[in-house]
Amino acid sequence: MDKVEKEFGLFTKIFDGIGGNMKNFIPLVKVHVNNRLTHSVAIHQILETYPIEAMKKLGIKEKTSERTLYRVLERIGKFFPVLLERYQQFLKESGLADNRQIIDFSSTYLEGEKAEFASYGYSRDKRPDKMQINFGIATGINGIPTAITIQRGNVQDKKHMKQMLKVISKVLPENSLLIFDAGANTKKNKHDIRGIKHHYLTLKPKKVRKYKKYIQFFRKNFGSVEEFEMNERHYYCIKKREGDEILYIFFCPELYEDQIKAKERKFEREKERGNKILKKRKKEKIPSDKGWVELVPYLQKTILNLENPYITGIEGFFILESSVDAEAEKILKLYKERDKAEKFIRNLKEGIELHPIRHWNKWCIIGIFFICFLANFLINLTEILSENSPVKNVKVLKKSLINLSMTVVYPPNGFRFHILSNVTPKILAIFGDFIRRYEDKSLNLRW
């Protein structure tokens, strides 16, 4: 936080004037961000977890209360549109807004049932028993996120996309490329993207009947196929123009083999499951005037092998839709950059420990999302500032940060001094000489 603040003045530019009459508002925001970058404890445990010396380093000059920490979070939530606009303005001024944006959506679950955003819906965390809150992020290929949106847990991606387009249109230059998956791919969304003078690249939903029509076109025009290799996989592509849209029809032999093997394994599991159910099944009984009639299951055997119903004939194929006409290899490389958004979301959930959400107040929920978003942004920006950062995983980075420690010594008959320890090569690679400013320069003069 200190390094980014010194380089860019980030916290001052985003939060200045938001605190109103609240004292130490920006230092208290740093306390929340610091918590997410280290132990990620609940808010009511922050004051017990971090010593007063750590609070002073963050700029807290007087004793604060748990209620004040909650008030800060609420205020962040209430001013979220203003803060996000300032954040995007900061990206513009700093030249950090990439014109190639990856958009992705996810969800996190909530402890409790009274939060305004909470709703039962599809759970990416495999917790359908819990209420969900959906969120979307947009991040540049350069690794810098540009926007976050928050919606109810039952909002579909294609509807959530409308809100995302409103937000990112304020920060991106014209003719930017938006990359997203099939979940948000609708004619309306693609029309809206062109309406705000941007381009799109997305995956066509895998509907068998429609795919087979394009697979037939692929086979008829195989003479004009583009062939290339990427990540030890071979790809064959044929382009087809439909109106203002370009369809990139890909076939990958390695992908075909992987999908066929996976579907065969699934079929074998289902057959074994069926055999077990048949053995365990109890005979059904139906009452009649003559007595109880038992229904005995009968297995009809055939000499033919069962066909795998999971194999559809489109294995190995996928189709990308775009408003951009370019080389097939370049288009596929751009689409594969989607893993940056997936990593950002994974870092939010696992590294920053966004889930589960324990707040019920609407503004606190929005506030904790923005705090986690900002903490993840600080990590990505620090990696860019340190040219050869050896740590790409947030969990590993947090372990290194937690091990890095400053010990404050209070001698009985002397002046207080502090010792910086566990300065590993990884830490030096990330922070460089900036870390030396925390060393006590007076120790050499005392002994």
C-alpha positions in Angstrom: 0.0 0.0 0.0 2.8 2.4 0.9 4.6 1.7 -2.4 1.5 2.2 -4.6 0.6 5.3 -2.6 4.0 6.8 -3.1 4.1 6.0 -6.8 0.5 7.0 -7.7 -1.3 8.5 -4.6 -4.0 5.9 -5.1 -5.8 6.1 -1.8 -5.9 9.9 -1.7 -7.2 10.2 -5.3 -10.0 7.6 -4.7 -11.1 8.3 -1.1 -10.3 12.0 -0.5 -13.4 13.8 0.8 -15.5 10.7 1.1 -15.2 10.3 4.9 -17.1 13.5 5.7 -16.5 14.4 9.4 -15.0 11.0 10.1 -11.5 11.2 11.4 -8.8 8.9 9.9 -11.1 7.7 7.1 -8.3 6.9 4.6 -6.1 5.2 7.3 -9.2 3.1 8.3 -9.7 2.1 4.7 -6.1 1.0 4.7 -6.8 -1.1 7.8 -9.5 -3.0 5.9 -7.3 -3.5 2.8 -4.4 -4.6 5.0 -6.6 -7.1 6.7 -7.5 -8.6 3.3 -3.8 -8.7 2.3 -2.8 -10.6 5.4 -5.0 -12.6 7.8 -8.5 -11.8 6.4 -10.2 -12.0 9.8 -13.7 -10.9 10.5 -14.1 -7.1 11.1 -15.0 -7.6 14.8 -11.6 -9.4 15.2 -9.4 -6.8 13.5 -8.7 -4.8 16.6 -7.7 -8.0 18.5 -5.6 -9.4 15.6 -3.4 -6.4 14.7 -1.3 -4.6 17.4 -1.4 -0.9 17.9 2.1 -0.6 16.3 0.6 -1.9 13.0 -2.3 0.5 13.3 0.1 3.4 13.7 2.0 2.3 10.6 -1.3 2.5 8.7 -1.8 6.1 9.9 -4.2 5.5 12.9 -3.1 8.0 15.5 -5.8 7.4 18.1 -7.7 4.4 19.5 -10.6 3.4 17.2 -13.7 1.2 17.8 -15.2 -1.8 16.1 -18.3 0.3 15.2 -16.1 2.8 13.4 -14.7 0.1 11.2 -18.2 -0.9 10.2 -19.1 2.7 9.5 -16.2 3.0 7.2 -17.3 -0.1 5.3 -20.9 1.3 5.1 -19.7 4.6 3.8 -17.6 2.9 1.1 -20.8 1.0 0.0 -22.9 4.1 -0.1 -20.3 6.0 -2.2 -19.5 3.0 -4.4 -20.5 4.6 -7.7 -18.4 7.7 -6.9 -15.4 5.5 -5.8 -15.6 3.3 -8.9 -15.7 6.4 -11.1 -12.7 7.9 -9.4 -10.9 4.5 -9.7 -11.5 4.4 -13.4 -10.4 8.0 -13.8 -7.2 7.0 -12.0 -6.7 4.2 -14.5 -7.2 6.7 -17.4 -4.7 9.2 -16.0 -2.1 6.5 -15.2 -2.5 4.9 -18.7 -3.4 1.5 -17.1 -6.7 0.9 -18.9 -6.1 -1.8 -21.5 -8.2 -1.6 -24.7 -8.6 -5.4 -24.6 -10.9 -6.3 -21.7 -11.9 -9.7 -20.4 -15.3 -9.9 -18.8 -16.3 -12.7 -16.5 -19.0 -13.4 -13.9 -19.0 -15.4 -10.7 -20.8 -15.8 -7.4 -20.1 -16.1 -3.7 -22.3 -17.4 -1.0 -23.6 -15.7 2.1 -24.0 -16.7 5.7 -27.6 -15.7 6.6 -30.8 -15.1 4.7 -31.7 -11.4 5.3 -29.2 -9.6 3.1 -30.8 -7.5 0.3 -28.6 -9.0 -2.4 -29.0 -12.6 -1.2 -30.9 -15.0 -3.4 -30.9 -18.7 -4.2 -29.3 -19.3 -7.6 -26.5 -21.1 -9.4 -23.5 -21.6 -7.1 -20.0 -21.6 -8.6 -18.7 -22.6 -5.2 -20.9 -25.7 -5.1 -23.0 -24.4 -2.2 -26.5 -24.4 -3.5 -27.8 -24.7 0.1 -26.6 -21.1 0.7 -27.9 -17.8 -0.7 -25.7 -16.3 -3.4 -24.5 -12.9 -4.5 -23.4 -12.5 -8.1 -20.6 -10.3 -9.2 -18.8 -9.4 -12.4 -15.3 -8.2 -13.2 -13.6 -6.7 -16.2 -9.8 -6.9 -16.4 -7.4 -5.9 -19.1 -5.0 -8.3 -20.7 -2.3 -6.3 -18.9 -3.7 -7.7 -15.6 -5.2 -4.4 -14.3 -9.0 -4.7 -13.4 -11.2 -1.9 -14.6 -14.6 -2.6 -13.1 -16.7 -4.6 -10.7 -20.5 -5.0 -10.6 -22.7 -6.6 -7.9 -26.1 -8.2 -8.5 -28.6 -10.5 -6.8 -27.7 -14.2 -6.7 -30.3 -15.2 -9.2 -29.3 -12.8 -12.0 -28.1 -14.6 -15.1 -24.9 -13.7 -16.8 -26.6 -12.4 -20.0 -28.6 -10.0 -17.9 -25.7 -9.1 -15.7 -23.8 -8.1 -18.9 -26.0 -5.1 -19.4 -24.9 -3.6 -16.1 -21.2 -4.3 -16.9 -21.4 -2.6 -20.3 -22.7 0.6 -18.6 -19.7 0.6 -16.2 -16.9 -0.2 -18.6 -18.0 2.2 -21.3 -16.9 5.0 -19.0 -13.3 4.0 -18.9 -12.5 2.3 -22.2 -11.5 4.1 -25.5 -13.5 3.5 -28.6 -13.0 0.3 -30.6 -11.9 -1.6 -27.5 -12.3 -5.4 -27.6 -14.5 -7.1 -25.1 -13.8 -10.9 -24.5 -16.4 -13.0 -22.7 -17.7 -16.6 -22.7 -20.9 -18.1 -23.9 -22.9 -17.4 -20.8 -23.3 -13.7 -21.7 -23.5 -14.3 -25.5 -26.8 -13.0 -26.8 -27.7 -11.0 -29.9 -28.9 -8.1 -27.7 -25.6 -7.9 -25.8 -23.5 -8.1 -29.0 -25.7 -5.4 -30.5 -25.3 -3.2 -27.4 -21.5 -3.6 -27.6 -21.4 -2.4 -31.2 -23.8 0.4 -30.1 -21.2 1.8 -27.7 -18.6 1.5 -30.4 -16.7 -1.5 -29.1 -15.8 -4.9 -30.6 -16.5 -8.3 -29.1 -15.0 -11.8 -29.1 -17.0 -14.6 -27.6 -17.8 -18.4 -27.7 -20.8 -19.6 -29.6 -23.1 -21.7 -27.2 -22.6 -25.4 -27.9 -26.0 -26.3 -29.3 -25.7 -29.6 -31.3 -28.1 -28.8 -34.1 -26.5 -25.4 -34.9 -23.0 -26.7 -34.5 -23.6 -29.5 -36.9 -24.6 -27.0 -39.6 -21.2 -25.2 -39.2 -19.3 -28.5 -39.0 -20.7 -29.4 -42.4 -19.6 -26.1 -43.8 -16.1 -26.7 -42.2 -15.8 -30.1 -44.0 -17.0 -28.7 -47.4 -14.5 -25.9 -47.3 -11.5 -27.8 -45.8 -9.4 -26.8 -48.7 -9.2 -23.2 -47.4 -8.4 -24.2 -43.8 -5.9 -22.2 -41.7 -3.6 -24.6 -39.7 -1.3 -23.6 -36.8 0.0 -25.0 -33.5 -0.4 -23.4 -30.1 0.7 -24.9 -26.7 1.5 -28.2 -28.3 -1.9 -28.5 -29.8 -2.9 -28.4 -33.5 -5.8 -26.3 -34.7 -7.6 -26.1 -37.9 -9.9 -23.1 -38.6 -12.2 -21.9 -41.3 -13.8 -18.4 -41.2 -17.4 -17.7 -42.2 -18.9 -14.3 -42.5 -22.6 -13.8 -41.5 -23.6 -10.2 -41.9 -21.3 -8.0 -39.8 -20.1 -11.0 -37.7 -17.2 -13.3 -38.4 -17.4 -17.0 -37.2 -14.2 -18.8 -36.6 -14.9 -22.6 -36.8 -12.1 -24.5 -35.0 -11.2 -28.1 -34.8 -8.5 -29.5 -32.5 -7.6 -33.3 -32.7 -6.1 -33.3 -29.2 -9.3 -31.7 -27.8 -11.4 -34.3 -29.7 -9.4 -37.1 -28.0 -9.7 -35.5 -24.6 -13.5 -35.0 -24.9 -14.1 -38.5 -26.2 -12.2 -40.1 -23.4 -14.0 -38.0 -20.8 -17.4 -38.9 -22.2 -16.4 -42.6 -22.3 -15.4 -42.5 -18.7 -18.7 -40.8 -17.8 -20.7 -43.5 -19.7 -18.8 -46.3 -17.9 -19.6 -44.6 -14.5 -23.3 -44.3 -15.4 -23.4 -48.0 -16.4 -21.8 -49.1 -13.2 -24.2 -46.8 -11.3 -27.1 -48.5 -13.1 -25.9 -52.0 -12.3 -25.7 -51.0 -8.6 -29.2 -49.5 -8.6 -30.5 -52.7 -10.3 -29.0 -54.9 -7.6 -30.2 -52.8 -4.7 -33.7 -52.3 -6.1 -36.5 -53.7 -4.0 -39.4 -55.6 -5.6 -42.4 -53.4 -5.9 -45.7 -54.8 -4.6 -49.2 -53.9 -5.8 -52.4 -54.8 -3.8 -55.3 -56.7 -5.5 -58.4 -58.7 -4.6 -56.3 -61.9 -4.9 -53.5 -60.6 -2.7 -50.2 -58.7 -3.2 -48.6 -58.8 -6.7 -44.8 -58.6 -6.9 -43.2 -56.8 -9.8 -39.9 -58.6 -10.7 -37.4 -56.5 -12.8 -36.4 -58.2 -16.0 -33.2 -57.4 -17.9 -33.4 -57.8 -21.6 -30.0 -58.7 -23.0 -28.8 -57.9 -26.5 -25.8 -58.9 -28.5 -25.2 -55.3 -29.6 -22.9 -52.9 -27.8 -24.6 -49.9 -26.2 -24.0 -46.6 -27.9 -22.6 -43.8 -25.8 -25.5 -41.2 -25.6 -23.1 -38.5 -24.4 -21.2 -38.4 -27.8 -22.9 -35.8 -29.9 -20.7 -35.5 -33.0 -19.4 -32.0 -32.2 -16.4 -33.2 -30.1 -13.2 -31.3 -30.9 -15.1 -28.4 -32.5 -15.7 -24.9 -31.0 -16.8 -21.7 -32.7 -15.7 -18.2 -31.8 -17.9 -15.2 -32.8 -16.4 -11.7 -33.3 -16.9 -8.4 -34.9 -13.2 -8.3 -35.7 -11.8 -9.9 -38.9 -8.3 -11.1 -38.1 -6.0 -14.1 -38.4 -7.4 -17.2 -36.7 -4.3 -17.7 -34.5 -4.5 -14.2 -33.2 -8.2 -14.5 -32.4 -7.6 -17.8 -30.5 -4.7 -16.3 -28.5 -6.9 -13.4 -27.5 -9.7 -15.7 -26.4 -7.3 -17.8 -24.3 -6.4 -14.7 -22.4 -9.7 -15.3 -20.5 -7.7 -17.2 -17.9 -6.6 -13.8 -16.5 -10.2 -13.0 -15.4 -10.6 -16.5 -14.0 -7.3 -16.1 -12.0 -8.5 -12.7 -10.8 -11.8 -14.2 -9.5 -9.9 -17.2 -7.9 -7.6 -14.8 -6.2 -10.6 -12.8 -4.9 -12.2 -15.9 -3.5 -9.3 -17.9 -2.2 -6.4 -15.5 -1.8 -8.3 -12.4 -0.6 -10.9 -14.7 1.0 -14.0 -13.0 -0.2 -16.3 -15.8 0.7 -18.3 -16.3 2.7 -20.0 -12.9 3.0 -21.1 -12.5 6.6 -22.6 -9.0 6.3 -26.4 -8.4 6.0 -26.3 -4.6 5.5 -26.5 -3.8 1.8 -23.9 -1.1 2.0 -21.5 -3.3 4.0 -21.8 -6.0 1.3 -21.0 -3.5 -1.4 -18.1 -2.1 0.7 -16.5 -5.5 1.3 -16.6 -6.3 -2.4 -14.9 -3.0 -3.3 -12.2 -3.5 -0.5 -11.4 -7.0 -1.8 -11.4 -5.7 -5.4 -9.0 -2.9 -4.4 -6.7 -5.3 -2.5 -6.5 -7.6 -5.5 -5.7 -4.6 -7.7 -2.9 -3.6 -5.4 -1.3 -7.0 -5.8 -1.6 -6.9 -9.6 -0.2 -3.4 -9.8 2.7 -4.3 -7.5 3.6 -7.2 -9.8 3.7 -4.8 -12.7 5.9 -2.3 -10.8 8.3 -5.2 -9.8 9.4 -6.3 -13.3 10.4 -9.8 -12.3 7.9 -10.8 -9.6 8.4 -14.5 -8.8 5.0 -14.8 -7.1 1.8 -15.1 -9.2 -0.4 -16.9 -6.7 -2.0 -14.6 -4.1 -2.0 -17.4 -1.4 1.8 -17.8 -1.8 2.3 -14.1 -1.8 0.3 -13.7 1.4 2.4 -16.3 3.1 5.5 -14.3 2.2 3.9 -11.1 3.4 2.8 -12.6 6.7 6.3 -14.1 7.3 7.9 -10.7 6.7 7.8 -9.2 10.2 8.7 -6.0 12.1 9.6 -6.5 15.7 9.2 -3.5 18.0 11.5 -3.6 21.0 10.9 -1.5 24.2 14.2 -1.7 26.3 13.6 -1.0 30.0 16.3 1.7 30.0 16.5 2.9 26.5 14.7 4.1 23.4 12.3 2.0 21.4 13.7 0.5 18.2 12.4 -2.0 15.6 13.9 -4.9 13.6 12.9 -6.0 10.1 13.2 -9.8 9.7 12.4 -12.5 7.1 13.3 -10.4 4.2 13.4 -13.2 1.7 14.6 -13.1 -2.0 11.0 -13.2 -3.0 10.2 -10.1 -1.0 13.2 -8.3 -2.4 12.2 -9.2 -5.9 8.7 -7.7 -5.3 9.5 -4.6 -3.4 13.2 -4.0 -4.2 14.9 -1.3 -2.2 11.6 0.2 -1.1 11.5 -2.4 1.8 14.6 -0.9 3.3 12.8 2.2 4.4 11.2 0.2 7.2 14.6 -0.7 8.7 15.7 1.1 11.8 18.6 3.3 10.7 19.6 4.3 14.2 20.7 0.9 15.4 24.2 1.2 13.9 24.7 4.5 15.8 23.7 2.9 19.2 26.1 -0.1 19.2 
